[in-house]
Amino acid sequence: MDDLDLALAALLQEDARVPTVDLAQALGVTRHTVTKRMERLLDDGRLHLLAETDFQAAGKDYILVLGLNCENHPVKGVAEQLAGLEETLVVTAVTGRFDLEVVAAVETLEAMSHLLTVTVPAIPGITSCSPSLCLDIVKFESNKVPFRS
């Protein structure tokens, strides 16, 4: 990615709905140049234009972080089952105290209870679950990825 690609990506991170004519003006290039650059970045997989949903606006008032340990089953298989749950937002295999960390979002306390007492324990291979309830989200920027040229 050259400097123009990086500048284009930075503008789109701020607002992916900006018309190409406005992007061209901000970058000092033609609309055609912006269109071609965007097409190439999208085709190469270096850029994705996504809609981001607000948790609370979607009715997900409770965000949980789960630290999970696994035995007698491959961690990747357990992770894939967790990833298939409607409630999961993020599933990562990690080093340290846990084998997996999961971020999940639920609408109610009852849904949280069901996730922690029924759904997660039913997945073969999970030997322990250490849940934490998010009290406040200080920073969440899924659309901010630093680019290297």
C-alpha positions in Angstrom: 0.0 0.0 0.0 1.4 3.4 -0.9 0.7 6.7 0.8 -2.5 7.3 -1.3 -3.9 3.9 -0.3 -3.2 4.6 3.3 -4.8 8.0 3.2 -7.9 6.6 1.4 -8.2 3.8 4.0 -7.9 6.4 6.8 -10.7 8.4 5.4 -12.9 5.4 4.9 -12.3 4.3 8.5 -13.8 7.6 9.6 -16.8 7.2 7.4 -17.2 4.4 4.8 -20.2 6.2 3.3 -18.4 9.2 1.9 -19.1 9.6 -1.8 -16.1 8.9 -4.0 -16.2 12.5 -5.3 -15.7 13.8 -1.8 -12.8 11.3 -1.2 -11.2 12.4 -4.5 -11.4 16.0 -3.4 -10.0 15.3 0.0 -7.1 13.3 -1.5 -6.4 15.7 -4.4 -7.0 13.0 -7.1 -9.7 12.2 -9.6 -12.8 10.2 -8.8 -11.7 7.6 -11.2 -8.4 7.1 -9.3 -10.3 6.7 -6.0 -12.7 4.2 -7.6 -9.8 2.1 -9.0 -7.9 2.2 -5.8 -10.9 1.1 -3.8 -11.7 -1.7 -6.2 -8.1 -2.9 -5.9 -7.9 -2.7 -2.1 -11.3 -4.5 -1.8 -10.3 -7.2 -4.4 -6.9 -7.7 -2.6 -8.7 -8.2 0.7 -6.8 -5.3 2.3 -9.9 -3.3 2.8 -13.4 -4.3 3.9 -16.4 -2.0 4.1 -18.6 -3.1 7.0 -21.6 -1.9 9.0 -20.9 -1.8 12.7 -23.8 -2.4 15.1 -24.0 -0.8 18.5 -24.4 -3.5 21.2 -27.0 -1.6 23.2 -28.9 -0.4 20.2 -29.1 -4.1 19.2 -30.6 -4.9 22.6 -27.4 -6.6 23.9 -27.1 -5.0 27.3 -24.7 -7.5 28.8 -21.3 -8.2 27.5 -19.3 -11.1 28.9 -15.7 -12.1 28.7 -15.2 -15.8 29.3 -11.8 -17.5 30.0 -12.1 -21.2 29.1 -9.9 -24.2 29.6 -10.1 -27.3 27.5 -9.1 -31.0 27.9 -9.5 -34.2 25.9 -10.7 -32.3 22.8 -8.7 -30.1 20.4 -8.9 -26.5 21.3 -9.6 -25.5 17.7 -12.7 -27.8 17.7 -14.0 -26.3 20.9 -13.4 -22.8 19.6 -15.3 -23.6 16.4 -18.3 -24.8 18.4 -18.2 -21.6 20.5 -17.9 -19.5 17.3 -21.1 -21.1 16.1 -23.1 -19.7 19.1 -25.4 -16.8 18.4 -24.1 -15.0 21.5 -20.4 -15.0 20.6 -18.7 -12.0 19.1 -15.1 -13.0 19.4 -13.4 -16.4 20.0 -9.7 -16.5 20.4 -7.1 -19.2 21.2 -4.7 -17.6 23.7 -1.6 -18.3 25.8 -1.5 -17.8 29.5 -4.1 -18.9 32.1 -6.8 -19.9 29.6 -6.9 -21.9 26.4 -9.7 -19.7 24.9 -11.2 -16.3 25.5 -14.6 -15.5 24.3 -16.5 -12.2 24.1 -20.3 -12.8 24.2 -23.3 -10.5 24.2 -26.7 -11.3 25.6 -30.0 -9.4 26.1 -31.0 -10.4 29.6 -29.8 -11.8 32.8 -31.7 -15.0 32.0 -29.9 -15.3 28.7 -26.6 -14.8 30.5 -27.5 -17.5 33.0 -28.5 -19.9 30.3 -25.3 -19.3 28.4 -23.1 -19.9 31.5 -25.0 -22.8 33.0 -26.4 -24.7 30.0 -24.9 -23.7 26.7 -21.2 -23.5 27.4 -21.1 -26.5 29.8 -22.7 -28.6 27.1 -19.8 -28.2 24.7 -17.5 -31.2 25.0 -13.9 -30.5 26.1 -14.6 -27.4 28.2 -13.3 -28.1 31.7 -13.6 -24.6 33.3 -15.2 -21.3 32.6 -14.2 -18.1 34.3 -16.8 -15.4 33.3 -16.5 -11.7 33.7 -19.2 -9.1 33.1 -18.2 -6.0 31.4 -19.2 -3.0 33.5 -18.1 -0.3 31.1 -16.7 -0.4 27.6 -14.0 2.3 27.7 -12.8 1.7 24.1 -14.0 -0.5 21.3 -12.8 0.3 17.8 -13.1 -2.7 15.5 -12.6 -0.5 12.5 -9.2 0.8 13.5 -6.4 -1.2 12.0 -3.0 0.3 11.5 -1.7 -0.2 7.9 1.9 -0.9 6.9 3.0 -0.1 3.4 
